[in-house]
Structures are given as C-alpha cells and as structure tokens.
Amino acid sequence: MKKFAVAAALLTAIVATPAMAAEGGEGRVEVRGGLITGNGIEEGTLGLAAGYDFDLGSAAFVGAEVAGDKVLVDGADVQFSAGGRVGAKVGANGKAYITGGYTFSDIDDPYVGAGYQHKLGQNLYAKAEYRHQFISNFGDFDTFVAGVGFAF
C-alpha cells in the first residue's frame, strides 16, 4: 500500500508541475552507468532514463524522471524509479539539482540525491548523479552514476 501511495503522490506532482512552469522546458533521454555500494556490496549498474524539465524563469527548473537500472549481477532485477528534481541553472549550459523519488522492484524504497548536468552541444549532454537509497529491511545503499543523453 505504501508504494502505491508514493506513486500516486509522484504522479500528482508530475501532472501539476506544468502549471507552475514558465514558457519553455525540454525533454531528455539518457543512458547511464555507475556503481552501487553499501552493506559490503559493490556492483555495477547500467540503465536508461527519460524525463522532462520545466523552466521556472531564467535561473531555476523543476522536472520529472522515470528510469530503469539493471544491477549487473546474476539474479538482480531491473530497478525502476520515478521521481523529481529541482535545481538551478548554472551558466548557459549547466544544471545543478537535488532529486528524490521512489524505486520499485526487488527494493521498494525512497531515495534522495544530487547531481549536475552539462550540455556538450545543441542537444547532447553529460551528467553525474549521486543517490542515497533508504532501504528499510536491509541497509542503505549509495549509487554513483554518470550518463550521456539527448535533450529535445
């Protein structure tokens, strides 16, 4: 029941966000990889994400994201996540942000984090992100990922 309530709250926030946004925004898709560590475990991860950022004027933005990340160990399922991010525009090409959301699959628990995304050209960007996942029945994990994506 808890994960359905969190999913409903996230969906409501995503649907309501366009009303707060100023003109503009951009969609994005990316591939990312990194390291998950915690409880004496270190595993690689590889995933895909898609999202949309809404401009809140010239200095800030808010966005939503869905993702699927495969832990690169035998037997681990794909971890799906849904969340949001809010941040500040850094210069003409950067975005610094905080993020939070919920994961679904083997582990159904919330996460918080921070990241930085930087445009490498008109539509190409690179990003680095840290997430701390609060796992109630096993112990917390930290995820460090880097990705490259396409903004449209």
Buried (B, 14 or more C-beta within 10 A) or exposed (E): EEEEEBBEEBEEBBEEBEEEBEEEBBEBEBEBBBBBEBEEEEBEBBBBBBBBBBBBEEEBBBBBBBBBBBBEEEEBEBBBBBBBBBBEBBEEEBBEBEBBBBBBBEBBBBBBBBBBBBBEEEEEBBBBBBBBBEBEEEEEBBBBBEBEBEBE
